[in-house]
Each structure stands twice: as structure tokens, then as C-alpha cells.
Amino acid sequence: PKGKRISDYSVDNIGFIEEWMNTLPRKILDYRTPEELFEKYLNEIYAA
């Protein structure tokens, strides 16, 4: 929540939230996840 210090959260809790956010399909991404698009673009970069 806004106004709450990040230091109040454990590393495990932050990791859980990070994983949840990166694996959540998004309408703006045509119902793909940020994680899968990131991997796709990394593969394109390394293939070049």
C-alpha cells in the first residue's frame, strides 16, 4: 500500500509479489504475461 515502507516486508514476501505480478496475464499485452514477453524479446536479441 501507498505510504508503507518496503523495509516492512520480508524478502520472501517481496519475491512472492514479484512472481505474482510477472506471471499475471494482462489485457494490454493481449492476455500474455510480462514474463513470457520478456523471454521472447530476450530470445530475439540473442538470436541477432
C-alpha positions as CSV (number, residue, x, y, z in Angstrom):
1,P,0.0,0.0,0.0
2,K,1.0,3.6,-0.6
3,G,2.9,5.1,2.3
4,K,4.1,1.8,3.7
5,R,7.8,1.2,3.8
6,I,9.2,-1.5,1.7
7,S,11.6,-2.4,4.5
8,D,8.5,-3.6,6.4
9,Y,8.2,-6.6,4.0
10,S,10.3,-9.7,4.1
11,V,12.4,-10.8,1.1
12,D,10.1,-13.8,0.7
13,N,7.0,-11.6,0.6
14,I,8.6,-9.3,-2.0
15,G,9.6,-12.3,-4.1
16,F,6.1,-13.7,-3.9
17,I,4.6,-10.4,-5.1
18,E,7.2,-10.1,-7.9
19,E,6.4,-13.6,-9.1
20,W,2.6,-13.0,-9.0
21,M,2.9,-9.7,-10.9
22,N,5.2,-11.2,-13.6
23,T,3.0,-14.3,-14.3
24,L,-0.3,-12.5,-14.4
25,P,-1.8,-12.3,-17.9
26,R,-2.6,-8.7,-18.9
27,K,-5.2,-7.5,-21.3
28,I,-2.9,-4.7,-22.6
29,L,-0.4,-7.5,-23.5
30,D,-3.1,-9.4,-25.4
31,Y,-3.5,-11.7,-22.4
32,R,0.1,-12.7,-22.3
33,T,2.3,-12.4,-19.2
34,P,5.1,-9.9,-18.8
35,E,7.4,-12.9,-18.1
36,E,6.7,-14.7,-21.4
37,L,7.1,-11.5,-23.5
38,F,10.4,-10.7,-21.7
39,E,11.7,-14.2,-22.6
40,K,10.5,-13.8,-26.2
41,Y,12.3,-10.5,-26.6
42,L,15.5,-11.8,-25.0
43,N,15.5,-14.7,-27.4
44,E,15.2,-12.3,-30.3
45,I,18.1,-10.2,-29.0
46,Y,20.3,-13.3,-28.5
47,A,19.4,-14.7,-31.9
48,A,20.5,-11.5,-33.7
